[in-house]
Amino acid sequence: MPAIHVENLTKKFHDFVAVDNISFDIESGEIFGLLGPNGAGKTTTISMLSTMLRPTSGTATVNGCDVLTDEDGVRKSIGIVFQDQSLDEELTAYENMDFHGRLYRIPRETREKRISELLTLVGLEERQHDLVKTFSGGMRRRLEIARGLLHRPKVLFLDEPTLGLDPQTRNHLWQYIEQLNEEMGITIILTTHYMDEADRLCDRIAIIDQGRIIALDTSQNLKSAIGGDVITIQTPDYERISSKITAPWVEQIEQHDGYVTINLHNAEKHLSEIVTLLNGNGIEITSISVRKPTLEDVFLYYTGKTIREQEADGRETMRMFHRAARR
């Protein structure tokens, strides 16, 4: 039985479809990523799986417990680290952990032992009696992860776990997440719009956009599926390129932000042919580069936009939704 089973899950807010008929399974012990721009439906999906939002339609189980008919079973099976901080800043790290343990009715002796173990695991044992308001953003995130593990959940939800953190702190948190998965065998589902985070951590990635899963596989398979290489051309004549390059070895051509990206195999073999063709048609090349595909290229391949462009569109969609809701 998979740790999480999702089938045709949908969430609507009036006429706005936040999550649109998604289906996937997550195996026990897997790190599974929901990758997409802000407003794509990632947090809404997490909220339904953690019983914080009721689905409009579809079904889902977490650790064998149905999110609609066995909410208590789901909640006992999961830990969750929210995108927004939920710690009490006027309490110490230890007191935050202890309060959480009491809510789950963990016996005192067991609670004290686990708090000590987890604070050591996330490197906060020496700061356990300091007020949380004195902690950095990275320390608070580590404490939230430790708190989410206190009741020994089978599944841990991490909603944008490194949002707003500096690169060094993000890298340290990635190490903790990998360590948790390896040493405790815990199933982790995380949402992110950071390509490098998904690439580094996730066994499999579901790319989600406008509430729909548009691709799901390992990072390597996703990148391999769109072509072995990417040629990026910067040119003032980028709108003319698509009609000039029609060779059968071209997988896809996309135009965006004054650039053209060409997905293909054996780029070195065809690069000179492309340059000759463009020069012959009077198309000026400002710069040209060859590289292997990234997850950003995968997103562009399936949506026709970069994740940043899609976030901009998503913000406008949300503004329209809120205006409609007020009316």
N, C-alpha and C positions, 0 to 999 in steps of 0.2 A: 504494500500500500504506500502511495506517495505521501510525503509529509504534508503537502498542500495539493489539493485538486480543485481546479477552477473550470467551470463549464458555462459558457454563454453568459458571463456576468456583465450586467448593465446597471448603470446608475444615471438617472435623469434628475435634473433640477428644473421643474416646469418643462419648457421646450428645449432646454440646453442639455445635450448628452455629454456627460463628463467622462464616462467609461462606456464603451460601445461593443458589447457582445464579445468579450475576450475569453479565451480558454487556454489553459496551460497546466502542467503538472510540475511539481518541484520534488526531487527525490530527497530522502533523508540524508543529512550530512552535506548537502549541496549549498554552495553560495550562489544565489540566483539574483541577477540584477534586473531592475526595471529602469531602462535608460531612455531619457527623453527630455525635451525642453520643459521649463516651468509652464504649468497649465496643461500638460499633456494627459493628465489623469493618474499619475503615479501615486500621489498621496491619497486620492479618492479610493484607489484600489486597495492600498494598505488599510485604509479606514474601514472598508467593507470586510476585509479578511480578519481584522482585529475586533469586529462587531461594534465599532464606533458609528458606522453608518449602515443602514439597512439597504440591501440591493433593491433596485427596482424590479429586476428579473434575473434569472439564472441561479446557479447553485455554486457552493464552495464548501470544502471541508478543510480543516486544519487539524493535523494529528488525529484524523478520523472523526472529528467532531464537526457537525454541521453548523455553519455560522448563523443559520436562521432558527434552528430548533434546539441547539445546544450551546447557547452563548456562554454559559458558565464553564463548560468543558473547554471551549476555545480559549477563554481568558486564563484558565489555569495552565494551559499548554504553551502560552506565549509570553515573551518579554518584548517590550517595545521602547524604542528611543525616538521621541518625537522630533520633528524638524525644528520646532520652537522649544526653547528651554523650559523644563518643568520642575527644576529643583527649587527648594526653599533656600534663598540666599542668607536668611537669618539663622539657619541651622548649620552645624558642622557637617562634614562629609559623613562621619560616622552616624550622626543623628538622622540625616536623610536616608541612609541605608537602613537604620534600625526602624524608622517609621514605616518604610516600605515593607520590611519583613513582618512587622506587626499586622499590617493590613492583610497579609497572606497567612496570618496565624502560624508563622513558623516558630516552633518552640525556642525559648530563650537560648539554651545552650547551642542548639544547631544554628540559630541566627548569628550568634556572636562568632562562631567558628567560620561560617561562610563569609561574613562581613570582612573578617581578617584576611581570609584567603583571596577574596575578590579585590580588595583594596591593594593587596600586594601584587596581584596579577596586573592591575592597571597602573602600578607605580605610584600609588597615592597613600601608602601606609604611613609615611612620615608626616603627611598633612591631614590625617584623618580627623584630628580634633581642631582644625582650622575652619573658620566660617567660609561657606561657599562664596560669599561675596568678595573674598580675597583671591579667588581662583581665576586663572586665565581661561579663555574660551576652550582651549584644548583640554585643560584639566577638568572643566565642567563636563565636556563631552565624554571623557573617560569615566567620570563618576556616574554619568547617566547609563553608560553601557554596563558598568559593574552593578548598578541598581537593577537594571533590567534582567540580570542573570541570577539575582539573589534567590529566587524561588525555583531555580533549576528548570527553566522552560525547555521545551523540545524545539521550539522555533523562536528565533529572534528577529524582530522587524527593526530595520534601521532606515529611517526616513531622512535622506540627505545628511548622512552622518558627519560630513566634513565641510558643510556649507559655511563659508565665511572664514575658514581657518587658513593660516599661512601655510605655504608648501611644506615646511619642515614638520609642523604639527600634523598636517594631513598624512604625511608619510609615516609618522609614528603611529597614528591611529590605524592606518592600514595594517601595520605590523601586528597590533593588538587584535584586530579582526581576524587576520589569518591565524594567529595563535589560538584564539578562541575556537575557531572552526577545527583546527588540527588537534588540539589537546582535549576538547570536550565533545567533539563530534556533533556540535550543534548545527541545525539547519538555519541558514541566514538568508533573508530576503532583504535586499537594500534597494532604495531608490536613489538615483543620481542623475545629474545632467553633466557630470564630468566624464569625458571619454576615457581619460587615463585611469580614473578610479575603477570604472567598469572593466577595462582591459586588464588591470592588475589583479583585481580581487575575484571576479566572477567566473564560476565554472561554465555557466551559460548566461546569455543576455537576451532579454526580450526588449526590443526597441519599440517604444510606444509613442504614438503621435496622434493628437486630436482624439484621444480616447481609444484608439485601436492599436493592436499589436501588429506591426508591419513586417517584422522579421524576428526570428527566435532561433538561436543556435549558439555554439561556442564562438568566442571572439575570432579565433582563427578561421573557422568555417565561414563566418559572416564576411570577413575580409576577402577570403579566397573566392567566394561566390560572385563577387562583382568584377573580377578580373585580376590578373596577377600584378598589374602595375597601374600607376596613375600618372598621366602627363598633365601638368598644370601650365597653362599659357596665359600670360597677361598681355593684353593688346587692346588698343582703342577700337579695334574693329571686331570685337568679340561676337557681335550679333551675326556676322557673316560666316563664321567658321563652320557652324553646323551644316550649312548647305554645301560646303566645299569638301568636307571630310566624310565620305560615305563608304569607305572601304569595309569589307566584310569582317576584318579583324578588329574593328572597333566595337566594343561592348555597349558603350553609352557615352554620350556627350551632354554635359550640363553647363549652362551659363549662369553666373551669379557674381555680383560684386566686382564687375570688370574683369573677371577671370573666366577661363574655360577649362573644365576638367574632362579628360578623356580616359575612360576605363578600357584597358586592353591587356592582352598578353604579349610578352616579348617586346617591351617598349624600346629597348636598345636597337632592335632589328628595324623598327618602323619609324624611329625618331627622325632620321634624315629625310625620309619620304614625306613626313608631315611638314617639316621645315621647307622643303623644296616646293611642295604643293601650295603652302601659304604664301611664300615669296612669289611664286608664279601667278598668284591671283592678287598681288599687290596688297596683301594683308601684313601690316607691320607687327613684328613681335617685339614687345618690350622686355619680356623675360620668359624663360621656359625651364621647367624642372621635371625630373623623373623620380618617383619614389614608390614605395609599397603602399597599399591601401591602409587607411586607418578607420576607426569606427566613425569618425566624422564623414569620411567618404561613403561609408555604408549608409549613414543617415541621408546624405545628399542623394545617393543613388535611388533610394526608395521614395523620397519626398520631393526631390527637386530643389530643396532649400537646405542651407546649413542650419544647425541647431540654434544658432543665434538669430538667424532670420525668422525661424519658426517661433522662437520665443517672442519676438516683436509682434508677429501676427497673433500669437496667443494672448498677449496683453490687450490688444485691441478687441479681440473676441470677448475677453472677460469684461472689459469696460462696457461693451454692448449688452452683455448679459445682465450686468448690474443695473444699467439704465432701464432695461426692459423690466427687471424685477421691481424697481422702484415705481414704475408706471402701473 
